[in-house]
Amino acid sequence: MSNKQLFHIIWTTHHEYPVWDKNGNWQKLVNAYTELQKYTISCYLSHVLPIRYVNKSSKNELLLLNEKSINQLKIDIEKLCRKNGDRIIDGLEIKMLRINESKVEILAFSPAVSILQKISRLKSKTSSLLGTKYPEEFPENKIWGKGFWYSNILNKEDLAVSIIKNHN
C-alpha cells in the first residue's frame, strides 16, 4: 500500500441530509466510529459527527435511486476506479462499496494528496453517466447532494474495514 491511506467516503443523493447535518439519520455511522475509538483507531474526519441526530424525514423532493440505477452505479464506479479507468480517478482501490437509495459509501485506499480530486471526479462522472443512461429518471443531472464526507483512517486499517463493514 506504500503511500496509500484508507479513506471512508459517503455522499448522498439530492436533498438527503448529509452526514454532518444533525437533522439526518446517521447514528449507525456514529456507532461505528465509537467502536473505532474503543480500538484506538485514529481518524481524521472532514466534518465532525454530531453526537445525536434528530432523524428528521428527508425533504419531499428527495431523489431516491432505484434498483436499476443502483446496479448501474456499482458497475460505473467499479469501472472508473480500476487502473486506467479514468485519468483522474485512476486506481482508487475499493475495499467496500455500499449503495442504497439515498447514499454511496466507499472504503478505499488512495494517496492522501489526491483523494479529494478523485472523489469529486467520481461524483461528477457517475452523475453524468446515470443522467445519460436514464434521462427520464435524472432529467437535470441533479443526482448528488452538495459535497461529501470522508474520514482518513490512520492506523489498524484491516480492523477499521471490518468494523465499518459490520456497522451498516
C-alpha positions as CSV (number, residue, x, y, z in Angstrom):
1,M,0.0,0.0,0.0
2,S,3.1,2.2,0.3
3,N,1.9,5.8,0.1
4,K,-1.8,4.9,0.1
5,Q,-4.1,5.6,3.0
6,L,-7.5,4.3,3.9
7,F,-10.5,6.6,3.4
8,H,-14.1,6.2,4.3
9,I,-16.3,8.3,2.0
10,I,-20.0,9.0,2.0
11,W,-22.1,11.2,-0.3
12,T,-25.8,11.5,-0.6
13,T,-28.5,12.0,-3.2
14,H,-30.0,15.3,-3.9
15,H,-32.0,16.7,-0.9
16,E,-30.9,13.9,1.5
17,Y,-29.3,15.2,4.8
18,P,-25.5,14.9,4.6
19,V,-23.5,13.2,7.3
20,W,-22.6,16.4,9.0
21,D,-26.2,17.7,9.3
22,K,-27.7,16.8,12.7
23,N,-31.2,16.6,11.1
24,G,-30.1,13.4,9.3
25,N,-30.2,9.8,10.4
26,W,-26.5,8.7,10.7
27,Q,-26.5,7.1,14.2
28,K,-25.0,3.8,12.8
29,L,-22.1,5.8,11.5
30,V,-21.6,7.4,14.9
31,N,-21.7,3.9,16.4
32,A,-19.1,2.6,14.0
33,Y,-16.7,5.5,14.9
34,T,-17.3,5.0,18.6
35,E,-16.3,1.4,18.0
36,L,-13.1,2.5,16.2
37,Q,-12.2,4.7,19.2
38,K,-12.5,1.7,21.5
39,Y,-9.8,0.0,19.5
40,T,-7.6,3.2,19.4
41,I,-8.0,3.6,15.7
42,S,-7.0,7.1,14.7
43,C,-9.1,9.0,12.2
44,Y,-9.2,12.5,10.7
45,L,-12.9,13.5,9.9
46,S,-13.7,16.1,7.2
47,H,-16.7,17.1,9.3
48,V,-17.3,16.3,12.9
49,L,-20.1,13.8,13.5
50,P,-22.9,15.2,15.7
51,I,-23.3,13.3,19.0
52,R,-27.0,12.8,18.3
53,Y,-29.1,13.1,15.2
54,V,-32.7,14.4,15.0
55,N,-33.7,11.8,12.4
56,K,-35.9,14.2,10.6
57,S,-37.6,12.9,7.5
58,S,-35.8,13.9,4.3
59,K,-37.2,16.7,2.2
60,N,-40.1,15.9,-0.1
61,E,-38.1,16.3,-3.3
62,L,-35.6,13.7,-2.1
63,L,-34.1,11.8,-5.1
64,L,-34.1,8.1,-4.5
65,L,-32.1,5.6,-6.5
66,N,-34.0,2.5,-7.7
67,E,-32.5,-1.0,-8.1
68,K,-31.7,-0.5,-11.7
69,S,-29.8,2.8,-11.1
70,I,-28.0,1.3,-8.1
71,N,-26.8,-1.6,-10.1
72,Q,-25.6,0.7,-12.9
73,L,-23.9,2.9,-10.4
74,K,-22.0,0.0,-8.9
75,I,-20.8,-1.0,-12.4
76,D,-19.8,2.6,-13.3
77,I,-17.9,3.1,-10.0
78,E,-16.0,-0.2,-10.4
79,K,-15.1,0.7,-14.0
80,L,-14.0,4.2,-13.2
81,C,-11.9,3.1,-10.2
82,R,-9.9,0.4,-11.8
83,K,-6.4,1.0,-13.2
84,N,-6.6,3.3,-16.3
85,G,-10.4,3.5,-15.8
86,D,-10.3,7.3,-15.7
87,R,-7.3,9.7,-15.9
88,I,-8.0,11.3,-12.5
89,I,-9.7,8.5,-10.5
90,D,-7.1,6.0,-11.8
91,G,-6.6,3.1,-9.4
92,L,-8.8,4.1,-6.4
93,E,-8.5,0.8,-4.6
94,I,-12.0,-0.1,-3.3
95,K,-12.3,-2.3,-0.2
96,M,-16.1,-1.7,0.3
97,L,-18.8,-0.3,-1.9
98,R,-22.2,0.1,-0.4
99,I,-25.0,1.9,-2.3
100,N,-28.6,2.3,-1.2
101,E,-31.5,4.5,-2.4
102,S,-30.0,7.7,-0.9
103,K,-26.2,7.3,-0.4
104,V,-23.0,6.0,-1.7
105,E,-20.5,4.7,0.9
106,I,-16.9,3.6,-0.1
107,L,-13.9,2.4,1.8
108,A,-10.9,2.9,-0.4
109,F,-7.1,3.2,-0.4
110,S,-5.7,6.3,-2.2
111,P,-2.8,8.7,-1.9
112,A,-4.0,11.4,0.5
113,V,-2.9,14.2,-1.8
114,S,-5.4,13.2,-4.5
115,I,-8.4,11.8,-2.6
116,L,-10.5,15.0,-2.8
117,Q,-9.9,15.3,-6.5
118,K,-10.7,11.6,-7.1
119,I,-13.9,11.6,-5.2
120,S,-15.1,14.9,-6.7
121,R,-14.4,13.5,-10.2
122,L,-16.2,10.2,-9.2
123,K,-19.3,12.1,-8.1
124,S,-19.3,14.2,-11.3
125,K,-18.7,11.3,-13.7
126,T,-21.3,9.0,-12.1
127,S,-23.9,11.8,-12.2
128,S,-23.2,12.3,-15.9
129,L,-23.2,8.6,-16.7
130,L,-26.5,8.0,-14.8
131,G,-28.1,11.1,-16.4
132,T,-27.1,9.9,-19.9
133,K,-28.2,6.3,-19.3
134,Y,-31.5,7.2,-17.6
135,P,-32.5,10.7,-18.7
136,E,-36.2,10.2,-17.7
137,E,-35.2,9.5,-14.1
138,F,-32.5,12.1,-13.8
139,P,-33.5,14.9,-16.2
140,E,-31.4,17.7,-14.8
141,N,-28.4,15.6,-13.7
142,K,-29.1,16.7,-10.1
143,I,-28.4,13.3,-8.6
144,W,-26.0,14.1,-5.8
145,G,-26.2,16.5,-2.9
146,K,-23.5,19.0,-2.2
147,G,-20.1,17.8,-1.1
148,F,-19.2,14.6,0.6
149,W,-18.0,13.4,4.0
150,Y,-14.8,11.5,4.5
151,S,-12.6,10.0,7.2
152,N,-8.9,9.3,6.8
153,I,-8.2,6.2,8.9
154,L,-4.6,6.4,10.0
155,N,-3.9,3.0,11.7
156,K,-5.2,-0.6,12.1
157,E,-6.8,-0.4,8.6
158,D,-7.8,-4.0,8.4
159,L,-9.7,-3.8,11.7
160,A,-11.3,-0.5,10.7
161,V,-12.5,-2.0,7.4
162,S,-14.0,-4.9,9.4
163,I,-15.7,-2.7,11.9
164,I,-17.2,-0.3,9.3
165,K,-18.4,-3.1,7.1
166,N,-20.3,-4.6,10.0
167,H,-22.0,-1.3,11.1
168,N,-24.5,-0.9,8.3
